[in-house]
Structures are given as structure tokens and as C-alpha cells.
Amino acid sequence: MPADDRLIVALDVADAHTGLALAAEIGDAVSFYKIGLGMLTGGGLALAQELKDAHGKRIFLDMKLFDIGATVEAAVRGLARFDLDFLTVHGDPHVVRAAREGAGGSDMKILAVTILTSLDRSDLDASLIRPGDIPEIVAERAARALEAGADGVIASPQEAARIRALPQAEGKLIVTPGVRPAGAELGDQKRVATPAEAIANGADHVVVGRPVWQAADPRAAARAIAAELASPQAQRPNRA
């Protein structure tokens, strides 16, 4: 049975060698991997190419790009040559528009970050972000990013249903980090849900890292999450 690519496993490990070994251990239980900023200096792009070209995996490059438009456009244009599947940028409309230009006619999806799942209202206050409930702000940022040309958004599973109801979200992707199987440690995540809850709330893909790669048996942990995604509690088809 092919792996359920609604599950994206975050390879938040030290370097490309460790990531490749982990992917080999997980094997055909996972078809989609996230490579983030923490591995940028540890061979992250080389790992992305290895997993994509030699192992047929889908790749989500989580760079959360943010800069002036010309710089974002140039960076995305360069990354588009790697035949990646997803790339994140911050959800500010000028950043999204620049990323859309940089992606050109490539198949790489531009996903806009709304508010990080490790943040709560007190964190937003410390950063001088306007008052308001986080779900309201996330939905507003999502709508503006989608209007600017994003192919989808990154948001916590707690906001997925509100985003899915937006008219701008029709046919767009919702990818949710902050997903934890029942009983798993939350770590630095604050706005979380289980994999089944995330999909039921409207997510197309769930991102899970430590509960898989820190497990005694990562392959079994991934298969358990995939089984939950196939359960009656998660009744949404994959959109991409």
C-alpha cells in the first residue's frame, strides 16, 4: 500500500547524513518529508535532492523566507530549480507576490506562513502584533496571502476550519504543523491537535516531527499516524 502523503515528516535532525539514515529506516511508510531552516548548513538542499531524485520522495522546504520583494523573488527563482514540491514564505502580501513571481511556471507550491504554531497571544503582544484573537488574525493573514497568490497556507490545526471556510481558500492547500498524536509531548508547540482532528478540521497535510523521529521505532510511529489519518475520525481527501 502506498504511503499516505497527507503525512509530512519533519526531518528536524542535525545533518543530511542523519536525515538520510532516518528516511531509510522509515522506508516506504512515508512519502513526504519537510526539511527546515535548521538543516540549511547541514546539507539540507543536498538531502532534498537525494530524497527526491534517488528515492522518489516529495519535499517540503520550510525556509519561511522574508525580505524585500526583489530578494525573495531571486531566492525563490533559485530554489525553483531544485524541483521541490512546497516552499514556505512569510504571509505578508508583498512577500507572497514576490515568491509567486520567482516560482514562475514551476510546479513548486508557495505556502504562506500565518502565525507560527509555537506562539500564543502573549508572544504576539511581545512582538507588538495588533490585539485580537489568534484565530481571527490567522484567518485574516491567510485570506490576504491567498489573494496575493499563495497556493496555500501554513496554520495550526486549531485554525484550519476557519481558514477552510474562507472563499479565498477554495482549491487551496492548508498545511498544519503543531500536530501531535494523543499522549505525545507538546515540546515547543502551543496550538496543537491530533492528526485526525487536523484533517477533519480542513487540513490537507499534517506535519509531524519529533513524535516520529524521536520514537523507538520511527517506521511504526509513522504507520500509526497514517492509520489515524485513514480512520473515520479523519474524513477529508488529499487535495494535492
DANORWO-V285842 format. One record per residue. N is the residue number from 0. SS is DSSP state (H for helix, E for strand, - for the rest). OMEGA is omega in whole degrees, -180 to 180 (none if undefined). D_CENTER is the distance of its C-alpha to the mean C-alpha in Angstrom with 1 decimal. Layout:
# DANORWO-V285842
((N & SS & OMEGA & D_CENTER) (N & SS & OMEGA & D_CENTER))
This chain:
# DANORWO-V285842
((0 & - & -180 & 23.7) (1 & - & 179 & 20.6) (2 & - & 178 & 17.4) (3 & - & -175 & 15.2) (4 & - & 167 & 12.1) (5 & - & 175 & 10.6) (6 & E & 174 & 10.0) (7 & E & 180 & 7.5) (8 & E & 180 & 9.3) (9 & E & 178 & 8.5) (10 & - & -179 & 11.8) (11 & - & -178 & 12.5) (12 & - & -167 & 16.2) (13 & - & -173 & 19.0) (14 & - & -177 & 19.4) (15 & H & -180 & 19.0) (16 & H & 179 & 22.0) (17 & H & 179 & 20.5) (18 & H & 180 & 17.2) (19 & H & 178 & 19.3) (20 & H & 179 & 21.6) (21 & H & 179 & 18.9) (22 & H & 178 & 17.6) (23 & H & 179 & 21.3) (24 & H & -180 & 21.9) (25 & H & 175 & 19.1) (26 & H & -175 & 20.5) (27 & H & 177 & 20.0) (28 & H & -178 & 18.3) (29 & - & 179 & 14.8) (30 & - & -172 & 14.1) (31 & E & -179 & 10.5) (32 & E & 173 & 9.4) (33 & E & 175 & 7.1) (34 & E & -172 & 9.6) (35 & E & -176 & 9.6) (36 & H & -178 & 12.4) (37 & H & 180 & 14.5) (38 & H & -177 & 15.3) (39 & H & -180 & 16.3) (40 & H & -180 & 19.9) (41 & H & 179 & 19.8) (42 & - & -176 & 19.5) (43 & H & -180 & 15.8) (44 & H & 177 & 16.5) (45 & H & 178 & 19.3) (46 & H & 178 & 17.3) (47 & H & -180 & 14.9) (48 & H & 180 & 18.1) (49 & H & -179 & 19.7) (50 & H & -179 & 17.1) (51 & H & -171 & 16.9) (52 & H & -174 & 20.7) (53 & H & -174 & 22.4) (54 & - & 175 & 20.3) (55 & - & -179 & 18.8) (56 & - & 170 & 15.2) (57 & E & -173 & 12.2) (58 & E & 175 & 10.2) (59 & E & 178 & 6.8) (60 & E & -172 & 8.4) (61 & E & -177 & 6.9) (62 & E & -179 & 10.3) (63 & E & -176 & 10.2) (64 & E & 176 & 13.5) (65 & - & 179 & 16.3) (66 & - & 174 & 19.9) (67 & - & -173 & 22.7) (68 & H & -176 & 22.2) (69 & H & -179 & 24.1) (70 & H & 178 & 22.2) (71 & H & -180 & 18.8) (72 & H & 180 & 20.3) (73 & H & -180 & 21.8) (74 & H & -179 & 18.8) (75 & H & 178 & 16.7) (76 & H & 178 & 19.9) (77 & H & -179 & 20.1) (78 & H & -180 & 16.6) (79 & H & -180 & 17.1) (80 & H & -178 & 20.0) (81 & H & 178 & 17.8) (82 & - & 178 & 16.8) (83 & - & -180 & 13.0) (84 & - & -180 & 11.0) (85 & E & 173 & 8.0) (86 & E & 178 & 8.5) (87 & E & 170 & 7.6) (88 & E & 175 & 10.8) (89 & E & -171 & 12.3) (90 & - & 177 & 13.2) (91 & - & -174 & 16.9) (92 & H & -179 & 18.6) (93 & H & 177 & 20.5) (94 & H & -180 & 17.4) (95 & H & -180 & 15.8) (96 & H & 179 & 19.2) (97 & H & 179 & 19.7) (98 & H & 179 & 16.4) (99 & H & 177 & 17.4) (100 & H & -179 & 20.8) (101 & H & -180 & 19.6) (102 & H & 177 & 17.6) (103 & - & -179 & 20.9) (104 & - & -180 & 21.5) (105 & - & 178 & 18.8) (106 & - & -178 & 16.5) (107 & - & 180 & 13.4) (108 & E & 176 & 11.1) (109 & E & -180 & 10.7) (110 & E & -176 & 7.9) (111 & E & 177 & 9.5) (112 & E & 179 & 8.8) (113 & - & 173 & 11.4) (114 & - & -176 & 12.4) (115 & - & -178 & 10.8) (116 & - & 176 & 10.9) (117 & - & -176 & 13.5) (118 & - & 171 & 15.9) (119 & - & -174 & 18.6) (120 & H & 180 & 21.5) (121 & H & 177 & 23.6) (122 & H & 179 & 21.0) (123 & H & 177 & 20.9) (124 & H & -180 & 24.7) (125 & H & 180 & 24.9) (126 & - & 178 & 23.0) (127 & - & 174 & 25.3) (128 & - & -172 & 22.7) (129 & - & 178 & 24.8) (130 & - & 178 & 25.9) (131 & - & 178 & 24.4) (132 & - & -179 & 22.4) (133 & H & 180 & 18.7) (134 & H & 179 & 17.8) (135 & H & -179 & 20.2) (136 & H & 179 & 18.8) (137 & H & -179 & 15.2) (138 & H & 179 & 16.6) (139 & H & 178 & 18.8) (140 & H & 178 & 16.2) (141 & H & -179 & 14.1) (142 & H & -179 & 17.4) (143 & H & 179 & 18.5) (144 & H & 179 & 15.4) (145 & H & 176 & 15.7) (146 & H & -180 & 19.4) (147 & - & 175 & 18.9) (148 & - & 178 & 17.3) (149 & - & 176 & 13.5) (150 & - & -180 & 12.4) (151 & E & -177 & 9.9) (152 & E & 171 & 8.4) (153 & E & 179 & 5.9) (154 & - & 178 & 8.4) (155 & - & 178 & 9.9) (156 & H & 179 & 11.3) (157 & H & 180 & 14.6) (158 & H & -173 & 14.2) (159 & H & -177 & 12.8) (160 & H & 180 & 16.4) (161 & H & 179 & 17.6) (162 & H & -179 & 15.2) (163 & H & -179 & 15.9) (164 & - & -180 & 19.5) (165 & - & 175 & 19.4) (166 & H & 180 & 21.4) (167 & H & -175 & 19.0) (168 & H & 180 & 16.2) (169 & - & 179 & 18.4) (170 & - & -179 & 16.9) (171 & - & -178 & 13.6) (172 & E & 169 & 10.1) (173 & E & -179 & 8.5) (174 & E & -172 & 5.0) (175 & E & 162 & 5.9) (176 & - & -178 & 5.9) (177 & - & 180 & 9.6) (178 & E & -178 & 10.6) (179 & - & 172 & 13.9) (180 & - & 180 & 16.6) (181 & - & 178 & 19.9) (182 & - & -179 & 21.8) (183 & - & 176 & 19.1) (184 & - & -179 & 19.3) (185 & - & -177 & 17.1) (186 & - & -178 & 17.2) (187 & - & 179 & 16.0) (188 & - & -178 & 13.9) (189 & - & -178 & 16.1) (190 & - & -168 & 14.6) (191 & - & 172 & 13.8) (192 & E & 176 & 14.6) (193 & - & 178 & 15.2) (194 & H & -180 & 13.3) (195 & H & 179 & 16.2) (196 & H & -179 & 16.2) (197 & H & -180 & 12.6) (198 & H & 179 & 13.4) (199 & H & 180 & 16.8) (200 & - & 177 & 15.7) (201 & - & -180 & 14.1) (202 & - & 174 & 10.5) (203 & - & 179 & 10.1) (204 & E & 173 & 7.4) (205 & E & 179 & 7.1) (206 & E & -180 & 5.7) (207 & E & -179 & 9.1) (208 & - & -173 & 10.8) (209 & H & 178 & 14.3) (210 & H & 175 & 15.6) (211 & H & -170 & 15.4) (212 & H & 174 & 16.4) (213 & - & -179 & 18.8) (214 & - & 177 & 20.4) (215 & - & 178 & 23.9) (216 & - & -177 & 22.9) (217 & H & 180 & 19.3) (218 & H & 179 & 20.1) (219 & H & 179 & 21.6) (220 & H & 178 & 18.8) (221 & H & -180 & 16.3) (222 & H & 179 & 19.0) (223 & H & 178 & 19.6) (224 & H & 178 & 16.1) (225 & H & 178 & 16.4) (226 & H & 177 & 19.8) (227 & H & 179 & 18.6) (228 & H & 180 & 16.3) (229 & - & -176 & 19.5) (230 & - & 178 & 21.6) (231 & - & -180 & 23.4) (232 & - & -179 & 21.4) (233 & - & -173 & 18.3) (234 & - & 174 & 19.8) (235 & - & 177 & 17.3) (236 & - & 173 & 17.2) (237 & - & -177 & 14.3) (238 & - & -177 & 14.4) (239 & - & none & 13.2))
